[in-house]
Amino acid sequence: MTPIDPARIGFVPVEQAHYPLLRAWLNAPHLLEWWGDPDEEFGFIRDMVEGKDTTRPFIIVYDAEPVGYIQYWFLGHHQNEAWIKDHPWLLELPSEAVGVDLSIGEADKLGVGLGSAALRNFVAMLRGLGYETIIIDPDPANVRAVRAYFRAGFRPVPELEGRAGNDVLIMQHDPKANEAS
């Protein structure tokens, strides 16, 4: 496998023009397996674009072609009674932390290192914006995603293991991690 050149990866803020593409991706079998109801998920993204949600959504582009979706969200905005009731671990991380979610939308781009490379670039962008604590919370059964996140420098948060539910593995970016692992 030829390594992905990070210089060929970029991020474009989601706009209404991306909606048909996002709807198609959310209905793709490889996303349906890990994401929620496509209409509900699309509604969340639309709320972000319309400013009703503070999460920041982006299209991942590779050679200027859309290949996936990535977003970052603010932990402090979720450290409230409604969220803490079901996710008490949120209180154990700094309020200024951000969380990242991503999916490769194009099935033919899975398993080639694009997710890890895009995540490394996105983390670099977030660090450039001043964010120090960056987490991601995959389903531990999503082995492909966990491996990709590990390659991008994310490591499980030991004190949160087993405390976020069976379907969530809290991982934090470690700037000292060997990104080639």
Residue pairs with C-beta under 8 A, 6 or more apart in sequence:
1 112
1 113
3 113
4 62
4 112
4 113
4 114
4 116
4 117
6 117
6 120
6 121
8 62
8 63
9 60
9 61
9 62
9 114
9 117
9 118
9 121
10 60
10 61
10 64
10 121
11 58
11 59
11 60
11 61
11 70
11 121
11 122
11 125
12 58
12 59
12 61
12 66
13 56
13 57
13 58
13 59
14 22
14 45
14 48
14 49
14 57
14 58
14 59
14 69
15 49
16 49
18 59
18 66
19 42
19 46
21 59
21 66
21 105
22 42
22 45
22 69
22 105
23 38
23 42
24 105
25 31
25 68
25 69
25 103
25 105
25 106
26 32
26 35
26 38
26 41
26 42
27 38
28 105
28 107
29 107
30 104
30 107
30 110
31 103
31 105
32 38
33 142
34 103
34 139
34 142
34 145
35 41
35 103
44 53
44 55
45 57
45 69
45 71
47 53
48 54
48 55
48 56
48 57
48 71
49 57
54 73
54 74
54 77
55 71
55 72
55 73
55 74
56 71
56 72
56 73
57 69
57 70
57 71
58 69
58 70
58 71
58 122
59 66
59 68
59 69
59 70
60 66
60 67
60 68
60 69
60 70
60 102
60 104
60 105
60 114
60 118
61 67
62 109
62 114
62 118
66 105
66 106
67 104
67 105
67 106
67 109
67 114
68 102
68 103
68 104
68 105
68 106
68 109
68 114
68 115
68 118
69 102
69 103
69 105
70 100
70 101
70 102
70 118
70 119
70 122
71 100
71 101
71 102
72 98
72 99
72 100
72 122
72 126
72 131
73 98
73 99
73 100
73 101
74 97
74 98
74 99
75 90
75 93
75 94
75 95
75 96
75 97
75 98
75 99
75 133
75 135
76 95
76 96
76 97
78 87
78 90
79 90
79 91
79 95
83 90
84 90
84 91
87 164
88 163
89 160
89 163
89 164
89 170
92 159
92 160
93 133
93 135
94 133
96 131
96 132
96 133
97 131
97 132
97 133
97 134
97 135
98 126
98 131
98 133
98 134
98 135
99 134
99 135
99 136
99 137
100 119
100 122
100 123
100 126
100 134
100 135
100 136
101 136
101 137
102 115
102 118
102 119
102 122
104 110
104 114
104 115
110 144
111 144
113 148
113 151
115 145
115 148
115 152
116 148
116 149
116 151
116 152
117 152
119 136
119 148
119 149
119 152
119 154
120 152
120 153
120 179
123 134
123 152
123 153
123 173
126 134
127 134
127 175
133 172
134 172
134 173
135 154
135 157
135 170
135 171
135 172
135 173
136 149
136 154
136 171
136 173
137 164
137 168
137 169
137 170
137 171
138 145
138 146
138 149
138 168
138 169
138 171
139 145
139 167
139 168
139 169
140 146
140 166
140 167
140 168
140 169
141 167
146 169
146 171
149 171
150 171
150 181
151 179
151 180
151 181
152 173
152 179
153 173
153 174
153 175
153 177
153 179
154 171
154 172
154 173
154 174
154 177
155 171
155 172
155 174
155 177
156 169
156 170
156 171
157 170
157 171
157 172
160 170
161 169
161 170
164 170
